[in-house]
């Protein structure tokens, strides 16, 4: 069952940007209505059509926490490894995830 894990939307975005630029040409992201946030990954900077798209949901509170199921979407949908993603995330948030 998915649950909040103490990672803010802003921290998640920072980690995604770092990881994606290591493997791909470009990333664009934006908020949608409600608590949905969309990421679009492009193979090359000059591409118009994204190669990968995914959405995440965040909590309806000031913290805007990411949920556990959404945390793993980056390493399910892209070439970014779980280990690399968690390494960068833990550096940014300053603690180990459970």
C-alpha positions in Angstrom: 0.0 0.0 0.0 1.3 3.4 -1.0 2.1 5.9 1.8 3.9 9.3 2.3 7.6 8.8 2.8 8.9 12.1 3.9 10.3 13.3 0.6 9.0 16.7 -0.6 8.0 17.4 -4.2 10.8 19.9 -4.5 13.5 17.4 -3.4 12.1 14.8 -5.8 12.3 17.2 -8.7 15.9 18.1 -7.9 16.9 14.4 -7.9 15.0 13.6 -11.1 16.7 16.5 -12.9 20.1 15.3 -11.8 19.5 11.7 -12.7 17.8 12.4 -16.0 20.5 14.8 -17.3 23.1 12.0 -16.6 21.3 9.6 -19.0 19.2 11.7 -21.4 19.2 14.9 -23.3 16.5 17.0 -21.5 13.7 16.9 -19.1 10.6 19.1 -18.7 8.2 19.0 -15.9 5.1 20.8 -14.8 2.2 20.8 -12.3 -1.2 19.8 -13.5 -4.6 20.2 -11.8 -4.9 19.0 -8.3 -2.0 17.1 -6.9 -0.6 15.7 -10.1 2.9 16.5 -11.5 4.1 15.4 -14.9 7.7 14.6 -16.1 8.7 14.5 -19.8 12.1 13.0 -20.8 13.6 13.7 -24.2 16.4 11.6 -25.7 18.0 14.7 -27.2 17.7 18.4 -26.4 16.4 19.2 -29.8 13.6 16.6 -29.7 10.0 17.8 -29.7 8.3 14.6 -28.6 9.2 13.1 -25.3 10.5 9.6 -25.2 9.2 8.9 -21.6 6.3 10.5 -19.7 5.2 9.8 -16.1 3.0 11.4 -13.5 3.3 11.5 -9.8 0.9 12.5 -7.0 1.8 14.4 -3.9 0.0 15.0 -0.6 -2.6 17.8 -0.3 -0.7 19.6 2.4 2.1 22.2 2.7 4.8 19.5 2.6 3.7 18.2 -0.8 5.1 14.8 0.1 5.8 12.1 -2.5 4.1 8.7 -2.0 6.1 5.4 -2.0 4.6 4.1 -5.3 5.5 7.3 -7.1 9.0 7.5 -5.7 10.0 4.4 -7.8 8.5 5.5 -11.1 11.8 7.1 -12.3 13.7 3.8 -12.1 10.9 1.8 -13.5 10.3 4.0 -16.5 13.9 5.2 -17.3 17.5 3.9 -17.4 18.2 5.5 -14.0 19.0 2.8 -11.5 17.3 2.6 -8.1 20.7 2.7 -6.4 21.8 5.9 -8.2 18.4 7.6 -7.5 18.4 6.8 -3.8 22.1 7.8 -3.5 21.4 11.3 -4.8 18.1 11.6 -2.9 19.7 10.7 0.4 22.4 13.3 -0.2 19.8 16.0 -0.9 17.5 15.2 2.0 20.3 14.4 4.4 19.1 11.1 5.7 18.6 7.5 4.7 15.2 6.3 3.6 13.7 3.3 5.3 
